[in-house]
Amino acid sequence: MNGRQYFTQNLLFYVIISVLSAVILVLGFIKTDTVNVELPKIEHGVIDLSNHDFSNIHLLKLTGEAEFYYNRLLTPETINDTTIAKLSGYIELSDIWNHFKINGEEIGGIGYATYRFRIKTDTSNNRYAFKIYEFVNSYKLWINGEEKVGAGIVADNKSDYTPSWKHNEVYFNLNKPENDVIIQVANFHHRKGGTEGDIIIGLADSIFSNKIKQLALNYLLIGILITMAFYHFVLYYFRKTDKSIFYFGMFNLVIMLRMMLTGEKVFVELFPFIPWVIYVRIEYISLMISTALFLYFLYSLFPNYFSRKLSKTIAWISIAFSVLVVVTPPIVFTHTILPFHIVIAFVCIYSLAILGKVTYLKIEYSGIILIGCMVLLLIVINDMLHYNRIIGSSYSMPVGLIAVIVSQAFVLSKKISQAFFNSEELTGRLELYNLQLEGIIEKRTREIEDKKAKLLAKTIELENTNRQLKELNSFKETISHMIVHDLKNPLNVIMTLSESKMIKLAGRQMLNMIKNILDVNKYENTKLEPILNQKSYSDIINKIIDQHDILIKQKEINLIVDIQEHYTFEFDESLVERILANLLSNAIKFTDTNGKIMIEVNFDQGMVKTAVTNFGDLIEITDKHKVFGKYEQIKRKDSQYGKSYGLGLAFCKMAVEAHNGTIDYMSGEKTGTTFWFTLQYINGTKVKAQKTDIIIPKKLVLNINLISQGDKEYLSVFANTLSKYSLIQSSKILEIIKGIDKEYSYGVSLWLEHIIGCINDYDANQYMELLNLVKV
C-alpha cells in the first residue's frame, strides 16, 4: 500500500482529529478567563466577596437573588424611602423578569423596575469592573450613589424611553465594607424584560483583558467569514455549475452579519447611530435566512438525497417569518423566534438524518460534512436552549462556525486537489495521444499524397471525357432542335386542313409538347421574357376549355368553373394558354369517367390565382421533388395511367416564374390534387362574374319522405350558413358542405348528393328548395 492509498483510507480519521482539535482550541480560548461559578452568590440582595480570590478565579458571574422593585425607578436618594420604595421580592439577577410573580400572576416582559444588591469586600484598594452583556432594553447603574454607566434612556413610559443594545464595562473601586449597586431597567419593545445577559465582576485588568480577547475572537471570526464568503463567490463566478459554492458563500455572509450583532455586538460598536429596532430586525432575519441557506447548501451537495420540495418549503417559511419581522413592531415579531426555533430544530434533525444516510452509503465528502454539520447543529440547539433560558450553558456559535468552515474548506481543498490530479492525468494522456497523433498524421499525409497523385490522373481523364460528352450533347441538342423544329410545320398543316376536333386537339397537344421541349432547352440557361398584352383572362380560360371539350365529353367529366370576377390585365397570352392547357390536359388524363374537375379563379393580394383540381389518384409526398423537374416523371399510386409529368410542368414553372408568379400543388384524399399558380395583376380591371358554365349536367330528384326530423335538425345549421351564398360562389359552398358527415344517416347522405347535383347543374331553384326543406 503506497502513501496516497493509506492517506485516502484514513482520511476520515484525520478530519475528525482536526475538527475536534479546533473545537477544543476555541473552547479553551473562549473560556480561559470566564468561569461560570455560583459561589459566592447573591443571597437576599447581598454578595460577600471579602474571601474570594480574584487572582485564582479572575472573573465571576453574579448570580443569586437581588432586591426587585417592579414598576419603580428608584435612585440612591429614594431607594431607602419606604413610602416610595416598595420591595416586590427577590429575583434571579442573571435571568429575565417575565416569569416573576406578583400576587400569583406573572408580570410579563413589558414594564420597568429597579434592581439592588450589596457587595461586601475587604476594603482593599483593588480596582474592579463589571462586564455588562445585555439588559432588555435600557438601563442605568449606580455604585455607592455614583452614576457609572447606562444604555438608552430609562423611563416609566414608552414615549420617553429609548432602547439600546450597547455593551458596557464599568470600572470602579470597592472601598467600603458594603457597597451599594442600584440598576434601573425599562422595556417597552421586546418580549423579554430584565437582565437577559450576564453581569461579570472581576479585577479591572481581567475584565479589560477578557474584552480584548472576546473582540479579537469576534473580529477573527468575522474576518474568516468575510474571506470565506468572498472566496466562494469568486469560485462561483468562475464555476457556476456548482450551486453549493454560492449557497455556502451566502451562508457565511449572513452568519457574519449575525455574528456582528451577537456576543460582543461589534455592529453596535461600529454603528452606534443606527436605531435599536434595526439591529433587532437584522439579527432575527439573519437567523431565519441562514437556516434556509444552510439547507439549500446541503441540498446542492447531495441533491439525490435531500428533498428539493422541502428545501423550497423551508425557504418560503423563512421568508414569511422575515416579512413578519419587517412589517410588525418588536413587541410582536420578537415572539416569532419561539416558533421559528421549531423550524430550526426540524432542519437540524432532518439534516443530521440525511447526512447520516449519505455517510452510511459512502457518498463522497459526506463524512467530513456530517462531522462539521453535527458540531454546528448541536451548538445551534445549545444556543437555542440558552437563549430561551432552558439551560444555563453559554453562547458557543463560534465553535460551530469553525467546524463547518473547516469541513467545507477541506471539501473544497479535496475537490481542487482532485481537479489538479485529474488535470495532470489528462495532460499525460494528451501528451501520449499527441505522440500517437503525430505518427498517424505522418502516415495519413503519405496516403493523401498518393491519393492526390491518383486523383490528378483521374481529373485529367475526366476532363477529356467531359469534353467529349459536351461535344456529344451539343450534337444531340442540334439534332433535337432540327427534328423538333421541322415537326412544327407538318403539325400546323394537319391542324389547318383537318376538320376533326380530335385530330386538331391531338395536333395542338403534340405542338404544345414540341414547344415545351424547345422552350425548356432554350431557356434553361437564359431568362424567358414574356410579351405582355392586356387580355381578358376569362376568354383565355374559355378558349382552353373549348379546345379540350371533346375529351371532357368523352369521359363524361363534370367540369366546374368558379370565376367570381372577370379579370382583364397584362400577361403573355401564348404562355398562359400553354400553362392552362398543360394543367387541364393533365387533370383530364388523371380523372376517371364520370369524375369531376374544378377550375377556380380569384384575386389574392395583388395576384390572380388559378387552381385546377381533379379527384383522381393522388401524388405521393415522396415524389414532390420530381413534379416540376425537367425530364422527371412519376407514376401515381395505383394509377391505370402510365408515366406522367414530364416537360409540361417544367415549362409551366418556367412560364409562371417569368410572370413573377408562383406555382405549386397539394394532394390529399379529401381535397383531391390541386395545381395552382399566380400571375401579377398588372394594369387590370375586373367585373362581377356571371353564371358559371357547367358541362354535362346531371338532374337528381329527392324523395322528401326520406328526410327525417332528426336529419332536418342536424342539417339546419348548415342550411342557414349556405343560404348566405349564391351558386356562383361554389367554392365557398363546397368548403361548407365538407363539414357535413354523410355517414350521419341515409337521409343526410341523399340530401348532400342532391345539393352537389344542384351545384353541378347550376340549378338555383332546386338549391333553395333543398335548403328550405331542412330549415327548422
Stockholm file with secondary structure:
# STOCKHOLM 1.0

chainA/1-776         MNGRQYFTQNLLFYVIISVLSAVILVLGFIKTDTVNVELPKIEHGVIDLSNHDFSNIHLLKLTGEAEFYYNRLLTPETINDTTIAKLSGYIELSDIWNHFKINGEEIGGIGYATYRFRIKTDTSNNRYAFKIYEFVNSYKLWINGEEKVGAGIVADNKSDYTPSWKHNEVYFNLNKPENDVIIQVANFHHRKGGTEGDIIIGLADSIFSNKIKQLALNYLLIGILITMAFYHFVLYYFRKTDKSIFYFGMFNLVIMLRMMLTGEKVFVELFPFIPWVIYVRIEYISLMISTALFLYFLYSLFPNYFSRKLSKTIAWISIAFSVLVVVTPPIVFTHTILPFHIVIAFVCIYSLAILGKVTYLKIEYSGIILIGCMVLLLIVINDMLHYNRIIGSSYSMPVGLIAVIVSQAFVLSKKISQAFFNSEELTGRLELYNLQLEGIIEKRTREIEDKKAKLLAKTIELENTNRQLKELNSFKETISHMIVHDLKNPLNVIMTLSESKMIKLAGRQMLNMIKNILDVNKYENTKLEPILNQKSYSDIINKIIDQHDILIKQKEINLIVDIQEHYTFEFDESLVERILANLLSNAIKFTDTNGKIMIEVNFDQGMVKTAVTNFGDLIEITDKHKVFGKYEQIKRKDSQYGKSYGLGLAFCKMAVEAHNGTIDYMSGEKTGTTFWFTLQYINGTKVKAQKTDIIIPKKLVLNINLISQGDKEYLSVFANTLSKYSLIQSSKILEIIKGIDKEYSYGVSLWLEHIIGCINDYDANQYMELLNLVKV
#=GR chainA/1-776 SS CCHHHHHHHTHHHHHHHHHHHHHHHHHHHHHSSCBCCCSSCBBTTEEECTTCCTTTSCEEECCBEEEEEETCCCCTTTTTCTTTCCCCEEEETTSBSTTCEETTEECCSCEEEEEEEEEECCCCCCEEEEEECCCBSEEEEEETTEEEEEESBCCSSTTTCBCCCCCEEEEEECCSSEEEEEEEEEESSSSCCBCCSCEEEEEHHHHHHHHHHHHHHHHHHHHHHHHHHHHHHHHHHHCTTCHHHHHHHHHHHHHHHHHTTSTTCHHHHHCTTSCHHHHHHHHHHHHHHHHHHHHHHHHHHSTTTSCHHHHHHHHHHHHHHHHHHHHSCHHHHGGGHHHHHHHHHHHHHHHHHHHHHHHHTTCTTHHHHHHHHHHHHHHHHHHHHHHTTSSCCCCCHHHHHHHHHHHHHHHHHHHHHHHHHHHHHHHHHHHHHHHHHHHHHHHHHHHHHHHHHHHHHHHHHHHHHHHHHHHHHHHHHHHHHHHHHHHHHHHHHHHHHCCCHHHHHHHHHHHHHHHHHHHHHHTSSSCCCCCCEEEEHHHHHHHHHHHTHHHHHHTTCEEEEEESEEEEEEECHHHHHHHHHHHHHHHHHTSCTTCEEEEEEEEETTEEEEEEEECSSCCCGGGGGGTTSTTCCBCCTTCSSCCBCSHHHHHHHHHHHHTTCCEEEEEETTTEEEEEEEEECCSCEEEECCCCCEESCCCCCCCGGGCCHHHHHHHHHHHHHHTTSCGGGHHHHHHHHTTSCTTSCHHHHHHHHHHHHHHHHTCHHHHHHHHHHHCC
#=GC SS_cons         CCHHHHHHHTHHHHHHHHHHHHHHHHHHHHHSSCBCCCSSCBBTTEEECTTCCTTTSCEEECCBEEEEEETCCCCTTTTTCTTTCCCCEEEETTSBSTTCEETTEECCSCEEEEEEEEEECCCCCCEEEEEECCCBSEEEEEETTEEEEEESBCCSSTTTCBCCCCCEEEEEECCSSEEEEEEEEEESSSSCCBCCSCEEEEEHHHHHHHHHHHHHHHHHHHHHHHHHHHHHHHHHHHCTTCHHHHHHHHHHHHHHHHHTTSTTCHHHHHCTTSCHHHHHHHHHHHHHHHHHHHHHHHHHHSTTTSCHHHHHHHHHHHHHHHHHHHHSCHHHHGGGHHHHHHHHHHHHHHHHHHHHHHHHTTCTTHHHHHHHHHHHHHHHHHHHHHHTTSSCCCCCHHHHHHHHHHHHHHHHHHHHHHHHHHHHHHHHHHHHHHHHHHHHHHHHHHHHHHHHHHHHHHHHHHHHHHHHHHHHHHHHHHHHHHHHHHHHHHHHHHHHHCCCHHHHHHHHHHHHHHHHHHHHHHTSSSCCCCCCEEEEHHHHHHHHHHHTHHHHHHTTCEEEEEESEEEEEEECHHHHHHHHHHHHHHHHHTSCTTCEEEEEEEEETTEEEEEEEECSSCCCGGGGGGTTSTTCCBCCTTCSSCCBCSHHHHHHHHHHHHTTCCEEEEEETTTEEEEEEEEECCSCEEEECCCCCEESCCCCCCCGGGCCHHHHHHHHHHHHHHTTSCGGGHHHHHHHHTTSCTTSCHHHHHHHHHHHHHHHHTCHHHHHHHHHHHCC
//
